[in-house]
């Protein structure tokens, strides 16, 4: 009996040793990345990762958090559309989507469940930038590639894929400073989902530019949760209380924000907003009436870049720890139907949803043909 126990224990030890040898997480290596056009490092100091090559096909999961706005719904649809592309589908054994809402603990539990279920890679749009550090360590220990996108993680132990979200806030604020006469005024800032890295970074970018401008700015903040319906309500309430604003920045829910101004008969003022199709329609339609806009942001196709990165990492390719994506930017008077917005398409659609350097470019029909639910 003692001899059997010894051999059993030894076998377990060797199995654990073999697993640990493979599942030690990525090795930090020299760049450049395997696909330098797509996988651009955030800074010159960004380090590069390489995981041991793993044979496919792969089991990949999307662990989404918040789902209550158009961007997130379109993002889930985009992920499914990308997984159905023939060259991607050939590399996938399974693609799973779970959305857990605002509950950070539930999202972490979902990621842990995917790790424990043997998934090869997990892409995550994180509800909180700091809460995932223990999860990252567990993923690395298990040899699971973890890629965060959009709302990324405050860690350099997992891959982050994002546009410069603080830079987006800076862009809006710079444009407002130039567009509002006299370098002073009362601005309405429509924020996103509280506690996320995107909301924090965009807000910081806006406020830092206003402070550095040397102007006299008063900012009124409301929480629109990147959602048209919510933004329309809170902007209507803000106008009812404050009566007048000299400019507006809106992280998401831009269409609802402008509609609230129209309903309240608020004079058109400069608006810096996201890339919703409805917002760009309104900016084009009412430009002659005094509505001046800059529309800038990051399309939901970020998720496809995150999935592409995860597959590259599983194939043993070198990838940056932090990947920088370009912004989509259009400003008055350059809104053109059929080019950077689509008059016949739904308002509830984000344009600028392509990353050509990554070979990622979706039609509205490809995305809208996908279901909006978990799978």
C-alpha positions as CSV (number, residue, x, y, z in Angstrom):
1,X,0.0,0.0,0.0
2,X,2.8,2.4,0.9
3,X,4.5,1.7,-2.4
4,X,1.3,2.4,-4.4
5,X,0.9,5.7,-2.5
6,X,4.5,6.7,-3.3
7,X,4.2,6.0,-7.0
8,X,0.8,7.8,-7.1
9,X,2.3,10.9,-5.3
10,X,5.3,10.8,-7.6
11,X,3.1,10.7,-10.7
12,X,1.1,13.6,-9.4
13,X,4.3,15.6,-8.7
14,X,5.7,14.9,-12.2
15,X,2.3,15.9,-13.8
16,X,2.3,19.1,-11.7
17,X,5.9,19.8,-12.7
18,X,5.2,19.3,-16.3
19,X,2.1,21.5,-16.1
20,X,4.0,24.2,-14.3
21,X,6.8,24.0,-16.8
22,X,4.4,24.8,-19.6
23,X,2.0,27.0,-17.6
24,X,4.4,29.6,-16.2
25,X,2.8,32.4,-18.1
26,X,4.5,34.3,-20.9
27,X,8.2,34.9,-21.3
28,X,9.3,38.5,-21.7
29,X,11.2,38.7,-25.0
30,X,12.6,41.2,-27.4
31,X,10.4,42.8,-30.0
32,X,9.2,43.6,-32.6
33,X,5.9,41.8,-32.7
34,X,5.1,39.2,-35.3
35,X,2.6,41.6,-37.0
36,X,4.1,45.0,-36.5
37,X,1.3,46.7,-38.6
38,X,-1.5,45.5,-36.3
39,X,0.2,44.9,-33.0
40,X,1.7,48.3,-32.3
41,X,3.2,48.8,-28.8
42,X,1.7,51.6,-26.8
43,X,5.1,53.2,-26.0
44,X,8.8,52.6,-26.8
45,X,9.1,51.1,-23.4
46,X,6.3,48.5,-23.8
47,X,7.6,45.0,-23.2
48,X,6.9,42.0,-25.4
49,X,5.4,38.6,-24.5
50,X,5.7,35.1,-25.9
51,X,3.8,32.1,-24.8
52,X,4.8,28.5,-25.7
53,X,3.2,27.5,-29.0
54,X,0.0,25.5,-28.5
55,X,-1.6,23.4,-31.1
56,X,-5.1,24.4,-32.1
57,X,-8.0,24.5,-32.6
58,X,-8.6,26.6,-29.5
59,X,-11.3,27.2,-27.0
60,X,-11.7,31.0,-26.5
61,X,-14.1,32.9,-24.3
62,X,-15.3,36.5,-24.1
63,X,-16.0,37.6,-20.5
64,X,-17.9,40.8,-20.9
65,X,-19.2,42.9,-18.0
66,X,-21.7,45.7,-18.6
67,X,-24.1,45.0,-21.5
68,X,-26.6,47.9,-21.2
69,X,-25.7,50.0,-24.2
70,X,-25.4,49.9,-28.0
71,X,-21.5,49.8,-28.0
72,X,-21.4,46.7,-25.8
73,X,-24.2,44.9,-27.8
74,X,-22.5,45.7,-31.0
75,X,-19.2,44.5,-29.5
76,X,-20.7,41.1,-28.7
77,X,-22.1,40.9,-32.2
78,X,-18.7,41.9,-33.7
79,X,-17.0,39.2,-31.7
80,X,-19.4,36.6,-33.0
81,X,-19.0,37.9,-36.6
82,X,-15.2,37.7,-36.2
83,X,-15.4,34.1,-34.9
84,X,-17.4,33.2,-38.0
85,X,-14.9,34.4,-40.5
86,X,-13.6,31.3,-42.3
87,X,-9.9,31.8,-41.5
88,X,-10.7,32.4,-37.8
89,X,-13.4,29.7,-37.5
90,X,-10.8,27.1,-38.7
91,X,-8.7,27.9,-35.6
92,X,-11.5,27.7,-33.1
93,X,-12.8,24.6,-31.4
94,X,-15.3,26.7,-29.3
95,X,-16.1,30.4,-28.8
96,X,-18.1,31.3,-25.7
97,X,-19.6,34.6,-24.7
98,X,-20.8,35.6,-21.2
99,X,-21.9,39.0,-20.0
100,X,-22.1,39.5,-16.2
101,X,-23.4,43.1,-15.8
102,X,-21.9,45.6,-13.4
103,X,-21.0,43.0,-10.8
104,X,-17.2,42.9,-10.7
105,X,-17.2,39.7,-8.5
106,X,-19.4,37.9,-11.0
107,X,-17.1,38.8,-13.9
108,X,-14.1,37.6,-12.0
109,X,-16.0,34.4,-11.2
110,X,-16.8,34.0,-14.9
111,X,-13.1,34.3,-15.8
112,X,-12.1,31.9,-13.1
113,X,-14.7,29.4,-14.4
114,X,-13.2,29.7,-17.9
115,X,-9.7,29.1,-16.5
116,X,-10.9,26.1,-14.5
117,X,-12.8,24.7,-17.6
118,X,-9.6,24.6,-19.6
119,X,-10.2,27.4,-22.1
120,X,-7.0,28.4,-24.0
121,X,-7.6,32.1,-24.0
122,X,-10.0,34.7,-22.5
123,X,-10.7,38.2,-23.7
124,X,-12.2,40.5,-21.2
125,X,-13.8,44.0,-21.1
126,X,-13.2,44.6,-17.4
127,X,-15.6,46.3,-15.0
128,X,-12.7,47.4,-12.8
129,X,-9.1,48.1,-13.8
130,X,-7.5,47.0,-10.5
131,X,-9.6,44.0,-9.3
132,X,-8.3,41.5,-11.8
133,X,-4.6,41.2,-10.7
134,X,-5.1,37.9,-8.8
135,X,-7.1,36.5,-11.8
136,X,-4.2,37.4,-14.1
137,X,-1.8,35.4,-11.9
138,X,-4.2,32.4,-11.9
139,X,-4.5,32.6,-15.7
140,X,-0.7,32.8,-16.2
141,X,-0.2,29.9,-13.8
142,X,-2.7,27.8,-15.8
143,X,-1.1,28.8,-19.2
144,X,-4.3,30.7,-20.2
145,X,-3.7,33.7,-22.4
146,X,-5.7,36.7,-21.0
147,X,-6.3,39.7,-23.2
148,X,-8.1,42.8,-21.9
149,X,-9.5,45.4,-24.3
150,X,-11.4,48.7,-24.1
151,X,-11.7,48.8,-20.3
152,X,-8.2,47.4,-19.7
153,X,-6.3,46.3,-16.6
154,X,-3.9,48.3,-14.4
155,X,-1.2,45.6,-14.8
156,X,1.7,44.7,-17.0
157,X,1.2,41.0,-16.5
158,X,-1.6,40.6,-19.1
159,X,-2.1,41.9,-22.6
160,X,-4.0,45.2,-23.0
161,X,-5.6,46.2,-26.3
162,X,-6.9,49.8,-26.5
163,X,-7.0,53.2,-28.0
164,X,-5.6,56.0,-26.0
165,X,-8.7,56.7,-23.9
166,X,-7.1,59.6,-22.0
167,X,-6.0,61.0,-25.3
168,X,-9.7,60.8,-26.5
169,X,-10.7,63.0,-23.5
170,X,-7.9,65.3,-24.3
171,X,-9.0,65.5,-28.0
172,X,-12.6,66.5,-27.0
173,X,-11.4,69.1,-24.5
174,X,-8.9,70.6,-26.9
175,X,-11.6,70.9,-29.5
176,X,-14.0,72.5,-27.0
177,X,-11.3,75.0,-25.8
178,X,-10.9,76.0,-29.5
179,X,-14.6,76.0,-30.3
180,X,-16.1,77.9,-27.3
181,X,-15.3,81.6,-27.6
182,X,-13.3,83.4,-24.9
183,X,-11.7,80.3,-23.3
184,X,-14.3,80.2,-20.6
185,X,-17.8,78.9,-20.0
186,X,-20.0,76.3,-18.4
187,X,-19.5,72.8,-19.8
188,X,-21.6,69.7,-19.4
189,X,-19.6,66.5,-19.1
190,X,-21.6,63.3,-19.7
191,X,-19.6,60.5,-18.2
192,X,-19.7,56.7,-18.7
193,X,-20.0,53.7,-16.4
194,X,-18.6,54.6,-13.0
195,X,-15.6,52.6,-11.8
196,X,-14.3,51.6,-15.3
197,X,-10.9,52.6,-16.7
198,X,-12.4,54.2,-19.8
199,X,-14.6,56.5,-17.8
200,X,-11.7,57.4,-15.5
201,X,-9.2,58.0,-18.3
202,X,-11.4,60.0,-20.5
203,X,-12.5,62.2,-17.6
204,X,-8.9,62.8,-16.5
205,X,-8.0,63.8,-20.1
206,X,-10.8,66.3,-20.3
207,X,-10.1,67.9,-17.0
208,X,-6.3,68.1,-17.4
209,X,-6.7,70.0,-20.7
210,X,-9.2,72.4,-19.3
211,X,-6.9,73.1,-16.4
212,X,-3.9,73.6,-18.6
213,X,-5.8,75.9,-20.9
214,X,-5.7,78.7,-18.4
215,X,-9.4,79.5,-19.1
216,X,-12.3,79.9,-16.7
217,X,-14.2,76.7,-17.0
218,X,-17.0,75.3,-14.8
219,X,-17.9,71.7,-15.4
220,X,-21.2,70.0,-14.5
221,X,-20.9,66.2,-14.5
222,X,-23.7,63.7,-15.1
223,X,-23.6,60.0,-15.5
224,X,-24.9,58.8,-18.9
225,X,-23.5,55.2,-18.7
226,X,-22.6,55.4,-22.5
227,X,-26.3,54.8,-23.2
228,X,-28.6,57.0,-25.3
229,X,-31.7,56.7,-23.2
230,X,-29.8,57.3,-19.9
231,X,-27.8,60.2,-21.4
232,X,-31.0,61.8,-22.8
233,X,-32.6,61.8,-19.4
234,X,-29.7,63.1,-17.4
235,X,-28.9,65.8,-19.9
236,X,-32.6,66.9,-19.9
237,X,-32.4,67.1,-16.1
238,X,-29.1,69.1,-16.2
239,X,-30.6,71.6,-18.7
240,X,-33.7,72.0,-16.5
241,X,-31.5,72.9,-13.5
242,X,-28.7,74.9,-15.1
243,X,-30.6,76.4,-18.0
244,X,-27.6,76.9,-20.3
245,X,-24.3,75.3,-21.3
246,X,-21.6,76.7,-23.5
247,X,-20.3,73.3,-24.7
248,X,-20.7,69.6,-24.1
249,X,-18.5,66.5,-24.0
250,X,-20.2,63.2,-24.0
251,X,-18.4,59.8,-23.7
252,X,-21.2,57.8,-25.1
253,X,-24.9,58.3,-25.6
254,X,-24.1,61.2,-27.9
255,X,-27.3,60.8,-29.9
256,X,-29.5,61.0,-26.8
257,X,-27.5,64.0,-25.6
258,X,-28.2,66.1,-28.7
259,X,-31.8,65.0,-28.8
260,X,-32.2,66.2,-25.2
261,X,-30.8,69.6,-26.3
262,X,-33.3,69.7,-29.2
263,X,-36.3,68.7,-27.0
264,X,-35.3,71.4,-24.4
265,X,-34.9,74.0,-27.2
266,X,-31.4,74.6,-25.9
267,X,-29.3,76.6,-28.4
268,X,-26.9,74.5,-30.4
269,X,-23.4,74.6,-28.9
270,X,-20.1,72.7,-29.6
271,X,-20.4,69.0,-28.8
272,X,-17.6,66.5,-28.5
273,X,-19.0,63.0,-28.7
274,X,-18.5,59.4,-29.6
275,X,-18.9,57.7,-33.0
276,X,-22.6,56.8,-32.9
277,X,-24.2,56.8,-36.3
278,X,-27.2,58.8,-35.0
279,X,-24.9,61.5,-33.5
280,X,-23.2,62.0,-36.8
281,X,-26.5,62.1,-38.6
282,X,-27.6,65.0,-36.3
283,X,-24.3,66.7,-36.6
284,X,-24.6,66.7,-40.4
285,X,-28.3,67.6,-40.4
286,X,-28.0,70.6,-38.0
287,X,-24.6,71.9,-38.9
288,X,-26.3,74.8,-40.8
289,X,-28.3,75.5,-37.6
290,X,-25.2,76.0,-35.5
291,X,-24.5,72.4,-34.2
292,X,-20.8,72.0,-34.4
293,X,-19.4,68.6,-33.5
294,X,-16.3,66.5,-33.3
295,X,-17.1,62.8,-33.3
296,X,-14.3,60.6,-32.1
297,X,-13.9,57.2,-30.4
298,X,-13.1,53.6,-30.7
299,X,-15.2,51.0,-32.5
300,X,-16.5,47.8,-31.0
301,X,-14.2,46.0,-33.4
302,X,-11.5,46.3,-30.6
303,X,-12.8,42.9,-29.5
304,X,-11.8,41.4,-32.9
305,X,-8.3,42.8,-32.4
306,X,-8.2,41.3,-28.9
307,X,-9.3,37.9,-30.3
308,X,-6.7,38.1,-33.1
309,X,-4.0,38.9,-30.5
310,X,-5.1,35.9,-28.3
311,X,-4.8,33.5,-31.3
312,X,-1.4,34.9,-32.2
313,X,-0.2,34.4,-28.6
314,X,-1.5,30.8,-28.6
315,X,0.4,30.2,-31.8
316,X,3.6,31.3,-30.1
317,X,3.9,34.6,-31.8
318,X,5.6,37.6,-30.1
319,X,3.0,40.3,-29.1
320,X,3.3,43.6,-27.2
321,X,2.0,43.6,-23.6
322,X,0.1,46.8,-24.4
323,X,-1.3,47.3,-28.0
324,X,-2.3,50.8,-29.2
325,X,-5.1,51.2,-31.7
326,X,-6.0,54.3,-33.7
327,X,-9.0,56.6,-33.0
328,X,-11.7,57.2,-35.6
329,X,-12.1,61.0,-35.8
330,X,-14.5,63.2,-37.9
331,X,-15.4,66.9,-37.2
332,X,-17.6,69.6,-38.7
333,X,-17.9,70.2,-41.6
334,X,-16.6,66.8,-42.8
335,X,-19.6,64.6,-42.0
336,X,-20.4,62.8,-45.3
337,X,-23.3,60.4,-45.7
338,X,-22.1,57.1,-47.0
339,X,-18.5,57.8,-46.0
340,X,-18.3,58.4,-42.2
341,X,-22.0,58.0,-41.3
342,X,-25.0,56.2,-42.9
343,X,-28.3,58.1,-43.2
344,X,-30.3,55.0,-44.0
345,X,-28.9,52.8,-41.2
346,X,-30.0,52.7,-37.6
347,X,-29.0,55.5,-35.1
348,X,-27.9,52.7,-32.8
349,X,-24.7,51.8,-34.6
350,X,-21.1,52.8,-34.1
351,X,-19.3,53.8,-37.2
352,X,-15.5,53.8,-37.5
353,X,-15.7,50.1,-36.6
354,X,-12.7,49.0,-38.6
355,X,-8.9,48.5,-38.0
356,X,-7.6,48.0,-41.6
357,X,-4.0,47.5,-40.4
358,X,-5.3,44.3,-38.7
359,X,-7.4,43.2,-41.6
360,X,-10.5,43.9,-39.6
361,X,-13.4,45.7,-41.4
362,X,-17.0,44.8,-40.9
363,X,-20.1,45.8,-42.7
364,X,-23.2,46.7,-40.7
365,X,-25.0,43.7,-42.2
366,X,-22.3,41.3,-40.9
367,X,-22.6,42.6,-37.4
368,X,-26.3,43.1,-37.2
369,X,-26.9,39.5,-38.5
370,X,-25.4,38.2,-35.2
371,X,-27.5,37.5,-32.1
372,X,-27.1,39.9,-29.1
373,X,-27.3,37.2,-26.4
374,X,-24.6,35.2,-24.7
375,X,-23.7,31.9,-26.2
